[in-house]
Amino acid sequence: MRDTVKKPFDFKRLIVAACVIPLLILFIQYTRPEPWFFILLLIVSIAALHEFYAMYKMPHKLSIPALVAGTLLFFIICFSPYLIIETMFFSFLILLLIRLFAFDSPAGAMSGIGPVATGYLYILWFMSFQWLLRGDAYGRYYIFLLYTSVWLADSTAYYVGTYLGKRKLCPSLSPNKTYEGAAGSIVGGIAGSLLISYIFGFGDILENLNLTVFAVVVIGAVLGSVTIFGDLIESMFKRDAGVKDSGALFPGHGGVLDKLDGVLVAGPVLYFLLGFI
């Protein structure tokens, strides 16, 4: 999420969104979870992990094995979760041994190996919750609910912050984000949850999932709120790594990780929230 202040209208942002979002909608709507949605999640997750390692300038002889192990780990998390502990142990042990024997000096060992474990937890584990959501009987609704709420929260925060933002939210991490933009994020999240519930048939969704209109509004508000935190968490990592964007794949949007920051956190939150509502 990029909540900026007094910035000219960003047409690149709209053009990229207009090209990418319809394709993603068609993909989710007309393909099966297995294998297609899993393949999409895997590709996006590994791309984001690669950006994360590049942000921290991990050497290739460590980052490439970490990406290979991460691919296996993501598969295990999604399809054989009972093997997660064993897979995490051996994957991390192998990477520790690579760091131990493939480098001439122990200097920088922690800064080199630290992003590996953080990336596994922050990206791969968090992204795996979308697989759990999609595997449900109403998985298509949950995924559209997640992405629409987060994207509308992100966009509303961006434009509200651009034209109305005055009070700084967290200047040490992201100096251009404002409380006004944060409020816009919550409103956008609510609008997204109501919109998707209406498109899927409001009455059917409420009845079959035992939800109320109030519950749908709460879900949207929570997703809009955690979108803010997801963005700030990524801003924390980018500040620490000394970069402005995680990548440059999407003009006006940044990299893959820049577009995932909200859903990375919102996905697990939605999964747990549905269990309580």
CYANA upper distance limits for C-alpha pairs under 8 A (distance plus 0.5 A):
  1 MET  CA    154 ASP  CA      5.57
  1 MET  CA    155 SER  CA      8.12
  1 MET  CA    157 ALA  CA      8.27
  1 MET  CA    158 TYR  CA      7.75
  1 MET  CA    227 THR  CA      8.02
  1 MET  CA    228 ILE  CA      7.81
  1 MET  CA    231 ASP  CA      5.87
  1 MET  CA    258 ASP  CA      7.67
  1 MET  CA    259 LYS  CA      7.66
  1 MET  CA    261 ASP  CA      7.54
  1 MET  CA    262 GLY  CA      7.28
  2 ARG  CA    154 ASP  CA      7.72
  2 ARG  CA    157 ALA  CA      8.23
  2 ARG  CA    158 TYR  CA      6.23
  2 ARG  CA    177 LYS  CA      8.09
  2 ARG  CA    231 ASP  CA      8.26
  3 ASP  CA    154 ASP  CA      8.33
  3 ASP  CA    157 ALA  CA      6.16
  3 ASP  CA    158 TYR  CA      4.59
  3 ASP  CA    159 TYR  CA      7.79
  3 ASP  CA    161 GLY  CA      5.94
  3 ASP  CA    162 THR  CA      7.25
  3 ASP  CA    176 ASN  CA      6.95
  3 ASP  CA    177 LYS  CA      5.47
  3 ASP  CA    178 THR  CA      7.70
  3 ASP  CA    181 GLY  CA      6.73
  4 THR  CA    158 TYR  CA      6.60
  4 THR  CA    159 TYR  CA      8.37
  4 THR  CA    161 GLY  CA      6.17
  4 THR  CA    162 THR  CA      5.57
  4 THR  CA    165 GLY  CA      8.45
  4 THR  CA    176 ASN  CA      5.40
  4 THR  CA    177 LYS  CA      6.30
  4 THR  CA    178 THR  CA      8.45
  5 VAL  CA    161 GLY  CA      6.05
  5 VAL  CA    162 THR  CA      4.53
  5 VAL  CA    163 TYR  CA      7.11
  5 VAL  CA    164 LEU  CA      8.27
  5 VAL  CA    165 GLY  CA      6.48
  5 VAL  CA    166 LYS  CA      8.22
  5 VAL  CA    176 ASN  CA      6.29
  5 VAL  CA    177 LYS  CA      7.84
  6 LYS  CA    161 GLY  CA      8.50
  6 LYS  CA    162 THR  CA      5.40
  6 LYS  CA    163 TYR  CA      6.37
  7 LYS  CA    162 THR  CA      6.36
  7 LYS  CA    163 TYR  CA      8.42
 10 ASP  CA     14 LEU  CA      7.49
 10 ASP  CA    252 GLY  CA      7.80
 11 PHE  CA     15 ILE  CA      6.67
 12 LYS  CA     16 VAL  CA      6.62
 12 LYS  CA    251 PRO  CA      6.75
 12 LYS  CA    252 GLY  CA      5.86
 13 ARG  CA     17 ALA  CA      6.72
 13 ARG  CA    251 PRO  CA      7.51
 13 ARG  CA    252 GLY  CA      5.45
 13 ARG  CA    253 HIS  CA      6.65
 14 LEU  CA     18 ALA  CA      6.48
 15 ILE  CA     19 CYS  CA      6.86
 16 VAL  CA     20 VAL  CA      6.59
 16 VAL  CA    250 PHE  CA      7.43
 16 VAL  CA    251 PRO  CA      7.60
 16 VAL  CA    252 GLY  CA      8.39
 17 ALA  CA     21 ILE  CA      6.09
 18 ALA  CA     22 PRO  CA      7.31
 19 CYS  CA     23 LEU  CA      7.52
 20 VAL  CA     24 LEU  CA      6.83
 21 ILE  CA     25 ILE  CA      6.65
 22 PRO  CA     26 LEU  CA      6.73
 23 LEU  CA     27 PHE  CA      6.65
 24 LEU  CA     28 ILE  CA      6.68
 25 ILE  CA     29 GLN  CA      6.48
 26 LEU  CA     30 TYR  CA      6.45
 27 PHE  CA     31 THR  CA      6.28
 28 ILE  CA     32 ARG  CA      8.25
 28 ILE  CA     37 PHE  CA      7.61
 28 ILE  CA    140 ARG  CA      7.52
 29 GLN  CA    140 ARG  CA      7.54
 31 THR  CA     36 TRP  CA      6.89
 31 THR  CA     37 PHE  CA      7.79
 32 ARG  CA     36 TRP  CA      6.52
 32 ARG  CA     37 PHE  CA      7.16
 33 PRO  CA     37 PHE  CA      5.09
 33 PRO  CA     38 PHE  CA      6.81
 33 PRO  CA    134 ARG  CA      7.07
 33 PRO  CA    135 GLY  CA      7.21
 34 GLU  CA     38 PHE  CA      6.50
 35 PRO  CA     39 ILE  CA      6.52
 36 TRP  CA     40 LEU  CA      6.75
 37 PHE  CA     41 LEU  CA      6.66
 37 PHE  CA    131 TRP  CA      8.40
 38 PHE  CA     42 LEU  CA      6.53
 38 PHE  CA    131 TRP  CA      7.35
 39 ILE  CA     43 ILE  CA      6.62
 40 LEU  CA     44 VAL  CA      6.64
 41 LEU  CA     45 SER  CA      6.36
 41 LEU  CA    127 MET  CA      7.91
 41 LEU  CA    131 TRP  CA      8.30
 42 LEU  CA     46 ILE  CA      6.57
 42 LEU  CA     71 THR  CA      7.76
 42 LEU  CA     74 PHE  CA      7.66
 43 ILE  CA     47 ALA  CA      6.57
 44 VAL  CA     48 ALA  CA      6.62
 44 VAL  CA    256 VAL  CA      7.76
 45 SER  CA     49 LEU  CA      6.58
 45 SER  CA    123 ILE  CA      7.06
 45 SER  CA    124 LEU  CA      6.68
 45 SER  CA    127 MET  CA      7.41
 46 ILE  CA     50 HIS  CA      6.51
 46 ILE  CA     67 LEU  CA      7.29
 46 ILE  CA     70 GLY  CA      7.89
 46 ILE  CA     71 THR  CA      7.38
 46 ILE  CA    124 LEU  CA      8.43
 47 ALA  CA     51 GLU  CA      6.85
 47 ALA  CA    256 VAL  CA      7.34
 48 ALA  CA     52 PHE  CA      6.69
 48 ALA  CA    123 ILE  CA      7.81
 48 ALA  CA    255 GLY  CA      8.47
 48 ALA  CA    256 VAL  CA      5.97
 48 ALA  CA    257 LEU  CA      5.43
 49 LEU  CA     53 TYR  CA      6.75
 49 LEU  CA     67 LEU  CA      7.84
 49 LEU  CA    119 GLY  CA      6.63
 49 LEU  CA    120 TYR  CA      8.33
 49 LEU  CA    123 ILE  CA      7.09
 49 LEU  CA    124 LEU  CA      8.31
 49 LEU  CA    257 LEU  CA      8.48
 50 HIS  CA     54 ALA  CA      6.61
 50 HIS  CA     63 SER  CA      8.22
 50 HIS  CA     67 LEU  CA      7.55
 51 GLU  CA     55 MET  CA      6.55
 51 GLU  CA    246 SER  CA      6.41
 51 GLU  CA    247 GLY  CA      6.95
 51 GLU  CA    255 GLY  CA      8.12
 51 GLU  CA    256 VAL  CA      8.10
 51 GLU  CA    257 LEU  CA      7.47
 52 PHE  CA     56 TYR  CA      7.19
 52 PHE  CA    115 PRO  CA      8.21
 52 PHE  CA    119 GLY  CA      7.37
 52 PHE  CA    246 SER  CA      7.38
 52 PHE  CA    257 LEU  CA      8.05
 53 TYR  CA     57 LYS  CA      6.70
 53 TYR  CA     58 MET  CA      6.04
 53 TYR  CA     63 SER  CA      7.08
 53 TYR  CA    115 PRO  CA      7.11
 53 TYR  CA    116 VAL  CA      7.97
 53 TYR  CA    119 GLY  CA      8.26
 54 ALA  CA     58 MET  CA      6.55
 55 MET  CA    238 LYS  CA      7.80
 55 MET  CA    241 ALA  CA      6.40
 55 MET  CA    242 GLY  CA      8.44
 55 MET  CA    243 VAL  CA      7.36
 55 MET  CA    246 SER  CA      6.88
 56 TYR  CA    115 PRO  CA      7.74
 56 TYR  CA    241 ALA  CA      6.04
 58 MET  CA     62 LEU  CA      7.22
 58 MET  CA     63 SER  CA      6.37
 58 MET  CA    112 GLY  CA      6.62
 59 PRO  CA     63 SER  CA      6.53
 60 HIS  CA     64 ILE  CA      5.99
 61 LYS  CA     65 PRO  CA      7.42
 61 LYS  CA    102 ALA  CA      8.30
 62 LEU  CA     66 ALA  CA      6.74
 62 LEU  CA     95 LEU  CA      7.62
 62 LEU  CA     98 ILE  CA      7.47
 62 LEU  CA     99 ARG  CA      7.43
 63 SER  CA     67 LEU  CA      6.61
 63 SER  CA    116 VAL  CA      8.37
 64 ILE  CA     68 VAL  CA      6.81
 65 PRO  CA     69 ALA  CA      6.57
 65 PRO  CA     95 LEU  CA      7.71
 66 ALA  CA     70 GLY  CA      6.37
 66 ALA  CA     95 LEU  CA      7.29
 66 ALA  CA    116 VAL  CA      7.15
 67 LEU  CA     71 THR  CA      6.67
 68 VAL  CA     72 LEU  CA      7.15
 69 ALA  CA     73 LEU  CA      6.57
 69 ALA  CA     91 SER  CA      6.42
 70 GLY  CA     74 PHE  CA      6.56
 70 GLY  CA    120 TYR  CA      7.29
 70 GLY  CA    124 LEU  CA      8.02
 71 THR  CA     75 PHE  CA      6.92
 72 LEU  CA     76 ILE  CA      6.77
 73 LEU  CA     77 ILE  CA      6.60
 73 LEU  CA     84 ILE  CA      7.94
 73 LEU  CA     87 THR  CA      6.94
 73 LEU  CA     88 MET  CA      7.61
 73 LEU  CA     91 SER  CA      8.47
 74 PHE  CA     78 CYS  CA      6.78
 74 PHE  CA    124 LEU  CA      6.54
 74 PHE  CA    125 TRP  CA      7.97
 74 PHE  CA    128 SER  CA      7.71
 75 PHE  CA     79 PHE  CA      6.52
 75 PHE  CA     80 SER  CA      8.03
 76 ILE  CA     80 SER  CA      5.20
 76 ILE  CA     81 PRO  CA      6.33
 76 ILE  CA     83 LEU  CA      7.16
 76 ILE  CA     84 ILE  CA      6.89
 76 ILE  CA     87 THR  CA      8.09
 77 ILE  CA     81 PRO  CA      5.18
 77 ILE  CA     83 LEU  CA      8.29
 77 ILE  CA     84 ILE  CA      6.54
 77 ILE  CA    125 TRP  CA      7.92
 77 ILE  CA    128 SER  CA      7.37
 78 CYS  CA    128 SER  CA      6.76
 78 CYS  CA    131 TRP  CA      7.24
 78 CYS  CA    132 LEU  CA      8.19
 80 SER  CA     84 ILE  CA      7.83
 83 LEU  CA     87 THR  CA      6.57
 84 ILE  CA     88 MET  CA      6.43
 85 ILE  CA     89 PHE  CA      6.63
 86 GLU  CA     90 PHE  CA      6.77
 87 THR  CA     91 SER  CA      6.37
 88 MET  CA     92 PHE  CA      6.47
 89 PHE  CA     93 LEU  CA      6.47
 90 PHE  CA     94 ILE  CA      6.53
 91 SER  CA     95 LEU  CA      6.88
 92 PHE  CA     96 LEU  CA      6.61
 92 PHE  CA    117 ALA  CA      8.03
 93 LEU  CA     97 LEU  CA      6.74
 94 ILE  CA     98 ILE  CA      6.71
 95 LEU  CA     99 ARG  CA      6.72
 95 LEU  CA    113 ILE  CA      8.31
 96 LEU  CA    100 LEU  CA      6.55
 96 LEU  CA    113 ILE  CA      7.82
 97 LEU  CA    101 PHE  CA      6.60
 98 ILE  CA    102 ALA  CA      5.87
 98 ILE  CA    103 PHE  CA      8.37
 99 ARG  CA    103 PHE  CA      6.52
 99 ARG  CA    109 ALA  CA      7.64
 99 ARG  CA    113 ILE  CA      8.01
100 LEU  CA    106 PRO  CA      7.87
108 GLY  CA    112 GLY  CA      6.39
109 ALA  CA    113 ILE  CA      6.53
110 MET  CA    114 GLY  CA      5.95
111 SER  CA    115 PRO  CA      7.66
112 GLY  CA    116 VAL  CA      8.33
113 ILE  CA    117 ALA  CA      7.72
114 GLY  CA    118 THR  CA      6.87
115 PRO  CA    119 GLY  CA      6.18
116 VAL  CA    120 TYR  CA      6.83
117 ALA  CA    121 LEU  CA      6.88
118 THR  CA    122 TYR  CA      6.24
119 GLY  CA    123 ILE  CA      5.91
119 GLY  CA    124 LEU  CA      7.50
120 TYR  CA    124 LEU  CA      5.52
120 TYR  CA    125 TRP  CA      6.83
121 LEU  CA    125 TRP  CA      5.46
121 LEU  CA    126 PHE  CA      7.20
122 TYR  CA    126 PHE  CA      6.32
122 TYR  CA    264 LEU  CA      8.23
123 ILE  CA    127 MET  CA      6.34
123 ILE  CA    264 LEU  CA      7.36
124 LEU  CA    128 SER  CA      6.67
125 TRP  CA    129 PHE  CA      7.75
126 PHE  CA    264 LEU  CA      6.11
126 PHE  CA    265 VAL  CA      7.20
126 PHE  CA    267 GLY  CA      7.60
126 PHE  CA    268 PRO  CA      6.76
127 MET  CA    131 TRP  CA      8.07
127 MET  CA    264 LEU  CA      6.38
127 MET  CA    267 GLY  CA      7.62
127 MET  CA    268 PRO  CA      8.43
128 SER  CA    132 LEU  CA      7.32
129 PHE  CA    133 LEU  CA      6.76
129 PHE  CA    267 GLY  CA      6.46
129 PHE  CA    268 PRO  CA      5.91
129 PHE  CA    271 TYR  CA      7.35
130 GLN  CA    134 ARG  CA      6.55
130 GLN  CA    143 ILE  CA      7.67
130 GLN  CA    267 GLY  CA      6.39
130 GLN  CA    268 PRO  CA      8.02
131 TRP  CA    135 GLY  CA      6.62
132 LEU  CA    136 ASP  CA      7.40
132 LEU  CA    271 TYR  CA      8.31
133 LEU  CA    139 GLY  CA      5.82
133 LEU  CA    142 TYR  CA      6.76
133 LEU  CA    143 ILE  CA      7.33
133 LEU  CA    271 TYR  CA      7.00
134 ARG  CA    138 TYR  CA      7.97
134 ARG  CA    139 GLY  CA      4.31
134 ARG  CA    140 ARG  CA      6.48
134 ARG  CA    142 TYR  CA      7.39
134 ARG  CA    143 ILE  CA      6.83
135 GLY  CA    139 GLY  CA      6.08
138 TYR  CA    142 TYR  CA      6.90
139 GLY  CA    143 ILE  CA      6.67
140 ARG  CA    144 PHE  CA      6.76
141 TYR  CA    145 LEU  CA      6.42
141 TYR  CA    196 ILE  CA      8.02
141 TYR  CA    197 SER  CA      8.35
141 TYR  CA    200 PHE  CA      7.64
142 TYR  CA    146 LEU  CA      6.55
143 ILE  CA    147 TYR  CA      6.71
144 PHE  CA    148 THR  CA      6.23
144 PHE  CA    196 ILE  CA      7.29
145 LEU  CA    149 SER  CA      6.38
145 LEU  CA    192 GLY  CA      7.41
145 LEU  CA    193 SER  CA      6.12
145 LEU  CA    196 ILE  CA      6.31
145 LEU  CA    197 SER  CA      8.06
146 LEU  CA    150 VAL  CA      6.65
146 LEU  CA    193 SER  CA      8.43
146 LEU  CA    223 LEU  CA      8.08
146 LEU  CA    263 VAL  CA      7.65
146 LEU  CA    266 ALA  CA      7.68
146 LEU  CA    267 GLY  CA      7.22
146 LEU  CA    270 LEU  CA      7.84
147 TYR  CA    151 TRP  CA      6.33
147 TYR  CA    263 VAL  CA      7.41
148 THR  CA    152 LEU  CA      6.43
148 THR  CA    189 GLY  CA      8.34
148 THR  CA    192 GLY  CA      5.70
148 THR  CA    193 SER  CA      7.70
148 THR  CA    196 ILE  CA      7.79
149 SER  CA    153 ALA  CA      6.42
149 SER  CA    188 GLY  CA      7.12
149 SER  CA    189 GLY  CA      4.81
149 SER  CA    190 ILE  CA      7.35
149 SER  CA    191 ALA  CA      7.56
149 SER  CA    192 GLY  CA      4.56
149 SER  CA    193 SER  CA      6.04
149 SER  CA    220 GLY  CA      6.75
149 SER  CA    223 LEU  CA      7.09
149 SER  CA    224 GLY  CA      7.22
150 VAL  CA    154 ASP  CA      6.44
150 VAL  CA    188 GLY  CA      8.29
150 VAL  CA    189 GLY  CA      6.54
150 VAL  CA    192 GLY  CA      8.11
150 VAL  CA    223 LEU  CA      6.96
150 VAL  CA    224 GLY  CA      6.70
150 VAL  CA    227 THR  CA      6.65
150 VAL  CA    262 GLY  CA      6.76
150 VAL  CA    263 VAL  CA      6.96
150 VAL  CA    266 ALA  CA      8.07
151 TRP  CA    155 SER  CA      6.53
151 TRP  CA    189 GLY  CA      8.48
152 LEU  CA    156 THR  CA      6.31
152 LEU  CA    185 SER  CA      7.92
152 LEU  CA    188 GLY  CA      5.29
152 LEU  CA    189 GLY  CA      6.56
152 LEU  CA    191 ALA  CA      7.90
152 LEU  CA    192 GLY  CA      6.50
153 ALA  CA    157 ALA  CA      6.50
153 ALA  CA    184 GLY  CA      7.29
153 ALA  CA    185 SER  CA      4.46
153 ALA  CA    186 ILE  CA      6.68
153 ALA  CA    187 VAL  CA      7.37
153 ALA  CA    188 GLY  CA      4.50
153 ALA  CA    189 GLY  CA      5.19
153 ALA  CA    192 GLY  CA      8.18
153 ALA  CA    224 GLY  CA      5.77
153 ALA  CA    227 THR  CA      7.57
154 ASP  CA    158 TYR  CA      6.67
154 ASP  CA    185 SER  CA      6.44
154 ASP  CA    188 GLY  CA      7.96
154 ASP  CA    224 GLY  CA      8.47
154 ASP  CA    227 THR  CA      7.65
154 ASP  CA    262 GLY  CA      8.33
155 SER  CA    159 TYR  CA      6.81
155 SER  CA    185 SER  CA      8.13
155 SER  CA    188 GLY  CA      8.13
156 THR  CA    160 VAL  CA      6.32
156 THR  CA    181 GLY  CA      7.78
156 THR  CA    184 GLY  CA      5.73
156 THR  CA    185 SER  CA      6.13
156 THR  CA    187 VAL  CA      8.14
156 THR  CA    188 GLY  CA      6.06
157 ALA  CA    161 GLY  CA      6.17
157 ALA  CA    180 GLU  CA      8.14
157 ALA  CA    181 GLY  CA      4.62
157 ALA  CA    182 ALA  CA      6.36
157 ALA  CA    183 ALA  CA      7.74
157 ALA  CA    184 GLY  CA      5.17
157 ALA  CA    185 SER  CA      5.08
157 ALA  CA    188 GLY  CA      8.12
158 TYR  CA    162 THR  CA      6.47
158 TYR  CA    181 GLY  CA      6.91
159 TYR  CA    163 TYR  CA      6.70
159 TYR  CA    181 GLY  CA      8.05
160 VAL  CA    164 LEU  CA      5.86
160 VAL  CA    165 GLY  CA      6.94
160 VAL  CA    180 GLU  CA      7.06
160 VAL  CA    181 GLY  CA      5.70
160 VAL  CA    184 GLY  CA      6.50
161 GLY  CA    165 GLY  CA      4.62
161 GLY  CA    166 LYS  CA      8.25
161 GLY  CA    177 LYS  CA      7.36
161 GLY  CA    178 THR  CA      6.60
161 GLY  CA    180 GLU  CA      6.37
161 GLY  CA    181 GLY  CA      4.64
161 GLY  CA    182 ALA  CA      8.40
161 GLY  CA    184 GLY  CA      8.29
162 THR  CA    181 GLY  CA      8.37
164 LEU  CA    180 GLU  CA      7.19
164 LEU  CA    181 GLY  CA      8.32
165 GLY  CA    177 LYS  CA      8.26
165 GLY  CA    178 THR  CA      5.97
165 GLY  CA    179 TYR  CA      7.56
165 GLY  CA    180 GLU  CA      5.64
165 GLY  CA    181 GLY  CA      6.66
166 LYS  CA    178 THR  CA      6.84
166 LYS  CA    179 TYR  CA      8.21
166 LYS  CA    180 GLU  CA      7.66
167 ARG  CA    178 THR  CA      5.73
167 ARG  CA    179 TYR  CA      6.26
167 ARG  CA    180 GLU  CA      7.62
168 LYS  CA    175 PRO  CA      7.24
168 LYS  CA    176 ASN  CA      7.33
168 LYS  CA    177 LYS  CA      6.41
168 LYS  CA    178 THR  CA      4.86
168 LYS  CA    179 TYR  CA      6.78
169 LEU  CA    175 PRO  CA      8.15
169 LEU  CA    177 LYS  CA      6.04
169 LEU  CA    178 THR  CA      4.97
169 LEU  CA    179 TYR  CA      5.67
169 LEU  CA    182 ALA  CA      8.42
170 CYS  CA    174 SER  CA      6.38
170 CYS  CA    175 PRO  CA      6.81
170 CYS  CA    177 LYS  CA      7.24
170 CYS  CA    178 THR  CA      8.06
171 PRO  CA    175 PRO  CA      4.18
171 PRO  CA    176 ASN  CA      7.44
171 PRO  CA    177 LYS  CA      7.78
173 LEU  CA    232 LEU  CA      7.32
173 LEU  CA    235 SER  CA      6.46
173 LEU  CA    236 MET  CA      6.26
173 LEU  CA    239 ARG  CA      7.31
174 SER  CA    232 LEU  CA      7.65
174 SER  CA    235 SER  CA      6.96
177 LYS  CA    181 GLY  CA      7.19
177 LYS  CA    182 ALA  CA      8.31
178 THR  CA    182 ALA  CA      6.85
179 TYR  CA    183 ALA  CA      6.72
180 GLU  CA    184 GLY  CA      6.79
181 GLY  CA    185 SER  CA      6.72
182 ALA  CA    186 ILE  CA      7.10
182 ALA  CA    225 SER  CA      8.01
182 ALA  CA    228 ILE  CA      7.05
183 ALA  CA    187 VAL  CA      6.93
184 GLY  CA    188 GLY  CA      6.50
185 SER  CA    189 GLY  CA      6.63
185 SER  CA    224 GLY  CA      5.59
185 SER  CA    225 SER  CA      7.22
185 SER  CA    227 THR  CA      7.93
185 SER  CA    228 ILE  CA      7.61
186 ILE  CA    190 ILE  CA      6.87
186 ILE  CA    220 GLY  CA      7.84
186 ILE  CA    221 ALA  CA      5.58
186 ILE  CA    222 VAL  CA      7.91
186 ILE  CA    223 LEU  CA      8.01
186 ILE  CA    224 GLY  CA      4.66
186 ILE  CA    225 SER  CA      6.00
187 VAL  CA    191 ALA  CA      6.73
187 VAL  CA    221 ALA  CA      7.42
187 VAL  CA    224 GLY  CA      7.59
188 GLY  CA    192 GLY  CA      6.60
188 GLY  CA    220 GLY  CA      8.43
188 GLY  CA    224 GLY  CA      7.04
189 GLY  CA    193 SER  CA      6.83
189 GLY  CA    220 GLY  CA      4.97
189 GLY  CA    221 ALA  CA      6.01
189 GLY  CA    222 VAL  CA      8.09
189 GLY  CA    223 LEU  CA      6.34
189 GLY  CA    224 GLY  CA      4.66
189 GLY  CA    225 SER  CA      8.29
190 ILE  CA    194 LEU  CA      6.73
190 ILE  CA    216 VAL  CA      8.28
190 ILE  CA    217 VAL  CA      5.90
190 ILE  CA    218 VAL  CA      7.94
190 ILE  CA    219 ILE  CA      7.86
190 ILE  CA    220 GLY  CA      4.42
190 ILE  CA    221 ALA  CA      5.64
190 ILE  CA    224 GLY  CA      7.55
191 ALA  CA    195 LEU  CA      6.47
191 ALA  CA    220 GLY  CA      7.63
192 GLY  CA    196 ILE  CA      6.68
192 GLY  CA    220 GLY  CA      7.22
193 SER  CA    197 SER  CA      6.60
193 SER  CA    216 VAL  CA      6.75
193 SER  CA    217 VAL  CA      7.32
193 SER  CA    219 ILE  CA      7.58
193 SER  CA    220 GLY  CA      5.49
194 LEU  CA    198 TYR  CA      6.57
194 LEU  CA    216 VAL  CA      7.12
194 LEU  CA    217 VAL  CA      7.37
194 LEU  CA    220 GLY  CA      8.09
195 LEU  CA    199 ILE  CA      6.72
196 ILE  CA    200 PHE  CA      6.65
197 SER  CA    201 GLY  CA      6.69
197 SER  CA    202 PHE  CA      5.61
197 SER  CA    205 ILE  CA      7.13
197 SER  CA    216 VAL  CA      8.37
198 TYR  CA    202 PHE  CA      5.01
200 PHE  CA    204 ASP  CA      8.30
200 PHE  CA    205 ILE  CA      7.44
201 GLY  CA    205 ILE  CA      6.58
202 PHE  CA    206 LEU  CA      6.61
203 GLY  CA    207 GLU  CA      6.57
204 ASP  CA    208 ASN  CA      6.31
205 ILE  CA    209 LEU  CA      6.27
205 ILE  CA    210 ASN  CA      8.29
205 ILE  CA    211 LEU  CA      7.83
206 LEU  CA    210 ASN  CA      5.97
206 LEU  CA    211 LEU  CA      5.00
206 LEU  CA    212 THR  CA      6.30
206 LEU  CA    213 VAL  CA      7.92
207 GLU  CA    211 LEU  CA      7.11
211 LEU  CA    215 ALA  CA      6.45
211 LEU  CA    216 VAL  CA      7.49
211 LEU  CA    277 ILE  CA      7.89
212 THR  CA    216 VAL  CA      6.94
213 VAL  CA    217 VAL  CA      6.81
214 PHE  CA    218 VAL  CA      6.65
215 ALA  CA    219 ILE  CA      6.62
215 ALA  CA    277 ILE  CA      7.48
216 VAL  CA    220 GLY  CA      6.77
217 VAL  CA    221 ALA  CA      6.63
218 VAL  CA    222 VAL  CA      6.56
219 ILE  CA    223 LEU  CA      6.62
219 ILE  CA    270 LEU  CA      7.98
219 ILE  CA    273 LEU  CA      8.03
220 GLY  CA    224 GLY  CA      6.51
221 ALA  CA    225 SER  CA      6.61
222 VAL  CA    226 VAL  CA      6.67
223 LEU  CA    227 THR  CA      6.53
223 LEU  CA    266 ALA  CA      6.22
223 LEU  CA    269 VAL  CA      8.13
223 LEU  CA    270 LEU  CA      7.72
224 GLY  CA    228 ILE  CA      7.42
225 SER  CA    229 PHE  CA      7.47
226 VAL  CA    230 GLY  CA      6.49
226 VAL  CA    262 GLY  CA      7.60
226 VAL  CA    265 VAL  CA      7.14
226 VAL  CA    266 ALA  CA      6.40
226 VAL  CA    269 VAL  CA      8.48
227 THR  CA    231 ASP  CA      6.74
227 THR  CA    261 ASP  CA      8.04
227 THR  CA    262 GLY  CA      4.78
227 THR  CA    263 VAL  CA      7.44
227 THR  CA    265 VAL  CA      7.60
227 THR  CA    266 ALA  CA      6.80
228 ILE  CA    232 LEU  CA      6.82
228 ILE  CA    262 GLY  CA      7.50
229 PHE  CA    233 ILE  CA      6.54
229 PHE  CA    262 GLY  CA      8.06
229 PHE  CA    265 VAL  CA      8.31
230 GLY  CA    234 GLU  CA      6.92
230 GLY  CA    261 ASP  CA      5.63
230 GLY  CA    262 GLY  CA      5.11
230 GLY  CA    263 VAL  CA      7.93
230 GLY  CA    264 LEU  CA      7.35
230 GLY  CA    265 VAL  CA      5.96
230 GLY  CA    266 ALA  CA      8.00
231 ASP  CA    235 SER  CA      6.64
231 ASP  CA    261 ASP  CA      5.75
231 ASP  CA    262 GLY  CA      6.24
232 LEU  CA    236 MET  CA      6.59
233 ILE  CA    237 PHE  CA      7.08
233 ILE  CA    261 ASP  CA      8.27
234 GLU  CA    238 LYS  CA      6.69
234 GLU  CA    258 ASP  CA      8.10
234 GLU  CA    261 ASP  CA      6.59
235 SER  CA    239 ARG  CA      6.45
236 MET  CA    240 ASP  CA      6.64
237 PHE  CA    241 ALA  CA      6.58
238 LYS  CA    242 GLY  CA      6.37
238 LYS  CA    243 VAL  CA      5.76
238 LYS  CA    244 LYS  CA      6.97
238 LYS  CA    245 ASP  CA      7.51
238 LYS  CA    246 SER  CA      7.52
239 ARG  CA    243 VAL  CA      6.80
239 ARG  CA    244 LYS  CA      8.02
245 ASP  CA    254 GLY  CA      6.01
245 ASP  CA    255 GLY  CA      7.13
245 ASP  CA    258 ASP  CA      7.34
246 SER  CA    254 GLY  CA      6.99
246 SER  CA    255 GLY  CA      5.72
246 SER  CA    256 VAL  CA      7.86
246 SER  CA    257 LEU  CA      6.56
246 SER  CA    258 ASP  CA      6.56
247 GLY  CA    254 GLY  CA      5.83
247 GLY  CA    255 GLY  CA      4.25
247 GLY  CA    256 VAL  CA      7.40
247 GLY  CA    257 LEU  CA      8.13
247 GLY  CA    258 ASP  CA      8.14
248 ALA  CA    253 HIS  CA      8.16
248 ALA  CA    254 GLY  CA      5.19
248 ALA  CA    255 GLY  CA      5.34
249 LEU  CA    254 GLY  CA      6.67
249 LEU  CA    255 GLY  CA      5.43
249 LEU  CA    256 VAL  CA      7.40
250 PHE  CA    254 GLY  CA      5.83
250 PHE  CA    255 GLY  CA      6.43
250 PHE  CA    256 VAL  CA      8.22
253 HIS  CA    258 ASP  CA      7.52
253 HIS  CA    259 LYS  CA      7.49
254 GLY  CA    258 ASP  CA      6.20
254 GLY  CA    259 LYS  CA      7.85
255 GLY  CA    259 LYS  CA      7.16
256 VAL  CA    260 LEU  CA      6.80
257 LEU  CA    261 ASP  CA      6.45
260 LEU  CA    264 LEU  CA      6.27
261 ASP  CA    265 VAL  CA      7.61
262 GLY  CA    266 ALA  CA      6.54
263 VAL  CA    267 GLY  CA      5.89
264 LEU  CA    268 PRO  CA      7.99
265 VAL  CA    269 VAL  CA      6.97
266 ALA  CA    270 LEU  CA      6.43
267 GLY  CA    271 TYR  CA      6.81
268 PRO  CA    272 PHE  CA      6.78
269 VAL  CA    273 LEU  CA      6.36
270 LEU  CA    274 LEU  CA      6.56
271 TYR  CA    275 GLY  CA      7.36
272 PHE  CA    276 PHE  CA      7.36
273 LEU  CA    277 ILE  CA      6.80
